[in-house]
């Protein structure tokens, strides 16, 4: 492979710096963190056929990642409560920068770039105040910390950019934790989750609260459709014998509701959704449950259920979905439930992240 | 054993889990006695408060300790009736990282709020003002035992105790009035669609209980090396912090024995942790600020983490609960 990479290295030496693109990184469609066969941890780029197109070592177990919209660069977050995130150059397959959470903050494992790629937003915990924050980082200055704004709730987890390219939508899970006590949930008796929309000034412009009945339902993961609808996946913190719906859809200024395909299919999810995705074509919504070992797909008038042990990652592809599991399996299923399976010698971590272009 | 084997051969099936824990034995030998004791001791607390509501009345204090002990003995069994109507939270609002309990109790006293005049009224107040931890302020905190009006304080102690008794009874009624049968008859109902779901629920309660003791009961006062937080120890005002760790270890040890068919290796891990706890001369973990004291609490925490590891890696798979890379990690 001589290639543009070698060629570019030559150019770099001459001081003529071309702009690297995602094509230089093998044109991945998705990225995911993984535990590799030798026990080490890494970040992988995946093609639309489930093949690994690049791989890069990570210093520890990853969680989610944020893909830069233009440069072949991914910010890989440690699993919560992590205090660092690694910026991976996907062409040279190495760490190019590192983000360290400021004093009194830790990351929650998710982040997203602004539409033009100049800023990175990260969900963080101001743990002594039990307040969710969104950290703001300046990409062009080597990911220097620029500032922060409150996330509009406690325990923010996933964060996404709305199609207007400005508004952020944050899943405030509602659960208070403190690094002194690991992942112990400190406020279940008082928890309250919400979905918050932050405008360009960082103000909460809109908020969805699920009400008293679902007070113990933690909104944690998000997918945003090109039409601005926000699919949200939840994790139930109430009585474990209750099996509430775990997938909802919110349309700002319009209707919202929860998806319920009956008691049997609710029970399959075990009150715990791991990831959610919207198909770019047709806008079906997929939600995974690693505890139930199942991925459920809600399409227009159609419901599908795919069994896959330890499935968690899911991303939309055409009219269907690609799914990744802790067993190393990668699956694609189209709107008719047809597709392919690929087995890798690694354990795929929680999230399969689409590149912005896909 | 022979008879069971024969039955399996006749049916031609192999059980999904290598070990077949007896759900009825766990209910009859652990869960039901635990909640029966709690209901009885809580009733005793309510009577003692009626008889003599003074914070230092020996009868009241003895009854308080006995009822609180009984609660800690079931505090890992957080599912079903204990979660209905937030009963367990109304019994035990802790950790209270924002100081909601002292604030809510103080508000009641300062305003002599008549809402606490009746049990029905009191059951509408913030759950932070209810239960064992709120009552602890009334009985043991110098700032509270003299606050406001004496008669109001007396009534508050009595209504708090009556509320604890009513709540404990409601949980027991929930178990006896149907929930235990749902577990016994797992497979014949939607709550537990098969036996494995009932076992998984009990296993989750065990691991969560151990995690709570290691990370919260010990982790909160430990804080960090640079910043230990001894004032965050659970029930330190009544001198019960270490006692809670020991009681919860005893209770989870009992449940582990029933789940594991008396596994000696697991039991030895509990014995090691309990031995460390018994040798500690620090009932409220005040020593976390000193190197030696901190070392002791850390050693106890490691011993409990060792139990947790064994439970997750040895007991879980034997019960047919396989650890998944994602499924058991949370997000």
Interface residues (C-beta under 8 A of the other chain):
Chain A: X35 X63 X79 X80 X109 X130 X157 X176 X178 X180 X181 X182 X183 X184 X186 X187 X188 X189 X190 X220 X221 X235 X238 X239 X240 X241 X263 X267 X274 X290 X291 X293 X309 X310 X311 X312 X325 X326 X327 X347 X348 X349 X350
Chain B: X79 X80 X83 X84 X86 X89 X93 X95 X97 X98 X100 X127 X128 X182 X190 X191 X192 X193 X201 X204 X211 X212 X215 X216 X219 X220 X222 X223 X224 X229 X324 X325 X326 X327 X329 X330 X331
